[in-house]
């Protein structure tokens, strides 16, 4: 490292001056970086009522910094002191990792929130999109709570996958079958990159016996095709304005096995083992190969990618479809207000887990139109 390079003030890892979070430790940077050779002191996260809003999650592209609007305690309204705690009630200031929003284009956006009961947000998301509605990447990862520092693995994995997919060139407009093959291969590569990032997080921590790990779901919207890859129990849904809703993913979990064995949804969800995942990313993953699925877009609708902190409260696909339909009627087709409403709804239902809701407002395009109409 040269003298001009920067390092994270919390863990000392190399960072770029455009980074919002440290990919090694997940610390919020918010414009406070430490030149190499200077003493690194822990930096407290941003103050309440702020959002880290990214125009792109490509690590090589600029990410707008969040600015401090007010040093006001969210609990009592007192002033937050320089040490990051309220001078009136002593509560620690809110971290930007607790709640943030991304909206890379008007038709794509998401909200990531720590929920009510957890002390930290181990969910992460990374979004990228073209403004013309032709291409988007939506990635959600959920850190495994039983493994320390899984928030770092989730953040690193989501950003690695999104960066990889954002750099993939669009294929020639040949056929739906060719596009499915193309994007399936790209998503397999992105999953490998995400797993490598999660494993790299463990290496930065000295390879602990319980390495940080996370679930993974990534969706690519390319023209009139959605292609999804996943490991674990974070989900993707296709929720058309009219027609049948579809849960695109099938949870890699003991819960799925219980349902397959004939238990009712009520019985299975009451089992303490229901959320035990059978596939994940990380240094202790036995199998990080993704499962893949594709969905053509022939009508307007929502692609929803979320963590179990949301779907816990609407686990059946028809319940999720009704929820999104009802909330979109009230909040319109801007994905961020709808994602915020979904997060608020999950918190009102209990907020027992971290919550991430990421949405893309999709509609049919001219891509592959000739093949669909000709029946090819």
RAWOZI-V947456 format. One record per residue. N is the residue number from 1. PSI is psi in whole degrees, -180 to 180 (NA if undefined). OMEGA is omega in whole degrees, 0 to 359 (999 if undefined). Layout:
n:N psi:PSI omega:OMEGA
n:N psi:PSI omega:OMEGA
This chain:
n:1 psi:142 omega:178
n:2 psi:169 omega:181
n:3 psi:-25 omega:183
n:4 psi:-10 omega:182
n:5 psi:160 omega:184
n:6 psi:157 omega:175
n:7 psi:157 omega:180
n:8 psi:131 omega:180
n:9 psi:-14 omega:180
n:10 psi:-40 omega:185
n:11 psi:-11 omega:178
n:12 psi:3 omega:180
n:13 psi:152 omega:178
n:14 psi:141 omega:179
n:15 psi:162 omega:173
n:16 psi:154 omega:183
n:17 psi:-6 omega:178
n:18 psi:-4 omega:183
n:19 psi:141 omega:174
n:20 psi:-39 omega:177
n:21 psi:149 omega:171
n:22 psi:126 omega:181
n:23 psi:-20 omega:180
n:24 psi:-42 omega:185
n:25 psi:-9 omega:179
n:26 psi:3 omega:182
n:27 psi:144 omega:176
n:28 psi:132 omega:182
n:29 psi:-44 omega:176
n:30 psi:48 omega:172
n:31 psi:-6 omega:181
n:32 psi:101 omega:179
n:33 psi:159 omega:184
n:34 psi:122 omega:177
n:35 psi:149 omega:178
n:36 psi:135 omega:180
n:37 psi:-19 omega:176
n:38 psi:159 omega:179
n:39 psi:136 omega:181
n:40 psi:118 omega:176
n:41 psi:144 omega:182
n:42 psi:139 omega:179
n:43 psi:127 omega:177
n:44 psi:149 omega:182
n:45 psi:178 omega:181
n:46 psi:164 omega:184
n:47 psi:173 omega:186
n:48 psi:161 omega:172
n:49 psi:33 omega:176
n:50 psi:157 omega:179
n:51 psi:138 omega:172
n:52 psi:101 omega:185
n:53 psi:119 omega:183
n:54 psi:133 omega:173
n:55 psi:-18 omega:176
n:56 psi:146 omega:177
n:57 psi:9 omega:172
n:58 psi:124 omega:185
n:59 psi:-17 omega:180
n:60 psi:-7 omega:182
n:61 psi:153 omega:180
n:62 psi:139 omega:175
n:63 psi:118 omega:182
n:64 psi:137 omega:179
n:65 psi:148 omega:171
n:66 psi:135 omega:179
n:67 psi:147 omega:180
n:68 psi:117 omega:182
n:69 psi:-36 omega:181
n:70 psi:142 omega:179
n:71 psi:65 omega:185
n:72 psi:134 omega:180
n:73 psi:132 omega:179
n:74 psi:-18 omega:184
n:75 psi:-43 omega:186
n:76 psi:-8 omega:182
n:77 psi:2 omega:178
n:78 psi:177 omega:183
n:79 psi:135 omega:176
n:80 psi:128 omega:181
n:81 psi:174 omega:183
n:82 psi:-22 omega:180
n:83 psi:1 omega:177
n:84 psi:6 omega:179
n:85 psi:153 omega:180
n:86 psi:132 omega:180
n:87 psi:-12 omega:181
n:88 psi:-54 omega:184
n:89 psi:-10 omega:177
n:90 psi:1 omega:180
n:91 psi:146 omega:177
n:92 psi:142 omega:180
n:93 psi:152 omega:180
n:94 psi:141 omega:178
n:95 psi:147 omega:175
n:96 psi:-20 omega:176
n:97 psi:-20 omega:179
n:98 psi:-33 omega:185
n:99 psi:120 omega:174
n:100 psi:162 omega:183
n:101 psi:142 omega:171
n:102 psi:139 omega:175
n:103 psi:88 omega:183
n:104 psi:-19 omega:178
n:105 psi:160 omega:183
n:106 psi:-24 omega:184
n:107 psi:0 omega:182
n:108 psi:132 omega:178
n:109 psi:163 omega:181
n:110 psi:163 omega:178
n:111 psi:134 omega:178
n:112 psi:126 omega:190
n:113 psi:145 omega:183
n:114 psi:-8 omega:184
n:115 psi:-166 omega:186
n:116 psi:-42 omega:190
n:117 psi:-28 omega:181
n:118 psi:147 omega:179
n:119 psi:-17 omega:180
n:120 psi:158 omega:179
n:121 psi:110 omega:180
n:122 psi:0 omega:172
n:123 psi:160 omega:173
n:124 psi:157 omega:176
n:125 psi:158 omega:174
n:126 psi:129 omega:186
n:127 psi:146 omega:173
n:128 psi:149 omega:182
n:129 psi:151 omega:169
n:130 psi:144 omega:182
n:131 psi:-21 omega:184
n:132 psi:1 omega:177
n:133 psi:10 omega:185
n:134 psi:-20 omega:186
n:135 psi:137 omega:176
n:136 psi:153 omega:173
n:137 psi:130 omega:179
n:138 psi:118 omega:182
n:139 psi:134 omega:176
n:140 psi:132 omega:175
n:141 psi:145 omega:181
n:142 psi:113 omega:180
n:143 psi:140 omega:180
n:144 psi:115 omega:188
n:145 psi:-33 omega:183
n:146 psi:-13 omega:179
n:147 psi:118 omega:182
n:148 psi:147 omega:176
n:149 psi:23 omega:179
n:150 psi:-17 omega:174
n:151 psi:-35 omega:179
n:152 psi:-42 omega:179
n:153 psi:-42 omega:181
n:154 psi:-44 omega:181
n:155 psi:-46 omega:181
n:156 psi:-43 omega:182
n:157 psi:-44 omega:182
n:158 psi:-42 omega:182
n:159 psi:-36 omega:179
n:160 psi:-45 omega:181
n:161 psi:-44 omega:181
n:162 psi:-42 omega:178
n:163 psi:-40 omega:179
n:164 psi:-49 omega:183
n:165 psi:-33 omega:180
n:166 psi:-26 omega:182
n:167 psi:-7 omega:181
n:168 psi:132 omega:180
n:169 psi:147 omega:176
n:170 psi:137 omega:181
n:171 psi:166 omega:174
n:172 psi:149 omega:181
n:173 psi:80 omega:184
n:174 psi:-67 omega:182
n:175 psi:164 omega:177
n:176 psi:-42 omega:181
n:177 psi:-43 omega:179
n:178 psi:-39 omega:179
n:179 psi:-39 omega:178
n:180 psi:-45 omega:178
n:181 psi:-44 omega:182
n:182 psi:-51 omega:184
n:183 psi:-26 omega:174
n:184 psi:-43 omega:178
n:185 psi:-40 omega:179
n:186 psi:-41 omega:180
n:187 psi:-32 omega:174
n:188 psi:-42 omega:176
n:189 psi:-40 omega:179
n:190 psi:-38 omega:178
n:191 psi:-40 omega:177
n:192 psi:-41 omega:177
n:193 psi:-42 omega:179
n:194 psi:-42 omega:179
n:195 psi:-41 omega:178
n:196 psi:-37 omega:178
n:197 psi:-41 omega:178
n:198 psi:-42 omega:177
n:199 psi:-40 omega:178
n:200 psi:-33 omega:176
n:201 psi:-41 omega:177
n:202 psi:-40 omega:180
n:203 psi:-40 omega:180
n:204 psi:-21 omega:180
n:205 psi:8 omega:179
n:206 psi:24 omega:178
n:207 psi:66 omega:181
n:208 psi:159 omega:180
n:209 psi:-30 omega:173
n:210 psi:87 omega:186
n:211 psi:149 omega:178
n:212 psi:142 omega:183
n:213 psi:170 omega:184
n:214 psi:159 omega:168
n:215 psi:173 omega:185
n:216 psi:131 omega:168
n:217 psi:130 omega:180
n:218 psi:135 omega:179
n:219 psi:137 omega:174
n:220 psi:127 omega:171
n:221 psi:116 omega:180
n:222 psi:104 omega:184
n:223 psi:-122 omega:181
n:224 psi:30 omega:182
n:225 psi:135 omega:171
n:226 psi:130 omega:175
n:227 psi:135 omega:188
n:228 psi:141 omega:171
n:229 psi:145 omega:181
n:230 psi:154 omega:171
n:231 psi:120 omega:179
n:232 psi:-153 omega:187
n:233 psi:17 omega:166
n:234 psi:148 omega:194
n:235 psi:161 omega:169
n:236 psi:141 omega:181
n:237 psi:147 omega:165
n:238 psi:117 omega:186
n:239 psi:86 omega:181
n:240 psi:154 omega:178
n:241 psi:-32 omega:175
n:242 psi:144 omega:184
n:243 psi:-175 omega:188
n:244 psi:128 omega:175
n:245 psi:154 omega:182
n:246 psi:129 omega:168
n:247 psi:113 omega:187
n:248 psi:-28 omega:183
n:249 psi:156 omega:172
n:250 psi:122 omega:187
n:251 psi:133 omega:169
n:252 psi:87 omega:187
n:253 psi:164 omega:174
n:254 psi:-26 omega:177
n:255 psi:-43 omega:177
n:256 psi:-39 omega:179
n:257 psi:-37 omega:178
n:258 psi:-43 omega:179
n:259 psi:-40 omega:179
n:260 psi:-27 omega:179
n:261 psi:-4 omega:175
n:262 psi:0 omega:179
n:263 psi:148 omega:175
n:264 psi:161 omega:179
n:265 psi:-40 omega:180
n:266 psi:-45 omega:179
n:267 psi:-46 omega:183
n:268 psi:-44 omega:183
n:269 psi:-18 omega:176
n:270 psi:-13 omega:181
n:271 psi:131 omega:180
n:272 psi:-21 omega:182
n:273 psi:-1 omega:188
n:274 psi:-42 omega:184
n:275 psi:9 omega:176
n:276 psi:117 omega:184
n:277 psi:151 omega:181
n:278 psi:-4 omega:176
n:279 psi:140 omega:183
n:280 psi:176 omega:175
n:281 psi:146 omega:178
n:282 psi:173 omega:185
n:283 psi:-25 omega:180
n:284 psi:13 omega:180
n:285 psi:129 omega:177
n:286 psi:-35 omega:182
n:287 psi:107 omega:179
n:288 psi:12 omega:178
n:289 psi:136 omega:184
n:290 psi:157 omega:165
n:291 psi:150 omega:188
n:292 psi:148 omega:177
n:293 psi:153 omega:178
n:294 psi:156 omega:181
n:295 psi:125 omega:174
n:296 psi:150 omega:180
n:297 psi:107 omega:180
n:298 psi:6 omega:176
n:299 psi:167 omega:179
n:300 psi:147 omega:179
n:301 psi:-173 omega:183
n:302 psi:134 omega:161
n:303 psi:121 omega:178
n:304 psi:126 omega:174
n:305 psi:127 omega:189
n:306 psi:164 omega:173
n:307 psi:171 omega:183
n:308 psi:-12 omega:174
n:309 psi:-24 omega:174
n:310 psi:-55 omega:189
n:311 psi:-14 omega:174
n:312 psi:-35 omega:186
n:313 psi:-2 omega:176
n:314 psi:67 omega:193
n:315 psi:-25 omega:178
n:316 psi:144 omega:185
n:317 psi:-36 omega:179
n:318 psi:-32 omega:176
n:319 psi:-44 omega:179
n:320 psi:-41 omega:180
n:321 psi:-43 omega:179
n:322 psi:-42 omega:180
n:323 psi:-50 omega:182
n:324 psi:-40 omega:178
n:325 psi:-46 omega:180
n:326 psi:-45 omega:183
n:327 psi:-35 omega:179
n:328 psi:-28 omega:175
n:329 psi:-33 omega:181
n:330 psi:-29 omega:188
n:331 psi:-4 omega:176
n:332 psi:-163 omega:187
n:333 psi:10 omega:171
n:334 psi:122 omega:187
n:335 psi:-29 omega:184
n:336 psi:-49 omega:175
n:337 psi:-36 omega:178
n:338 psi:-43 omega:177
n:339 psi:-40 omega:178
n:340 psi:-40 omega:179
n:341 psi:-37 omega:177
n:342 psi:-43 omega:178
n:343 psi:-44 omega:178
n:344 psi:-40 omega:179
n:345 psi:-44 omega:179
n:346 psi:-38 omega:177
n:347 psi:-39 omega:178
n:348 psi:-28 omega:179
n:349 psi:-7 omega:178
n:350 psi:-33 omega:179
n:351 psi:40 omega:185
n:352 psi:-12 omega:182
n:353 psi:169 omega:171
n:354 psi:151 omega:187
n:355 psi:126 omega:172
n:356 psi:130 omega:175
n:357 psi:118 omega:179
n:358 psi:136 omega:189
n:359 psi:146 omega:169
n:360 psi:128 omega:178
n:361 psi:109 omega:189
n:362 psi:155 omega:174
n:363 psi:161 omega:180
n:364 psi:146 omega:177
n:365 psi:-179 omega:180
n:366 psi:-12 omega:180
n:367 psi:129 omega:180
n:368 psi:10 omega:183
n:369 psi:-39 omega:181
n:370 psi:-40 omega:180
n:371 psi:-40 omega:182
n:372 psi:-44 omega:184
n:373 psi:-27 omega:180
n:374 psi:-9 omega:181
n:375 psi:18 omega:182
n:376 psi:NA omega:999
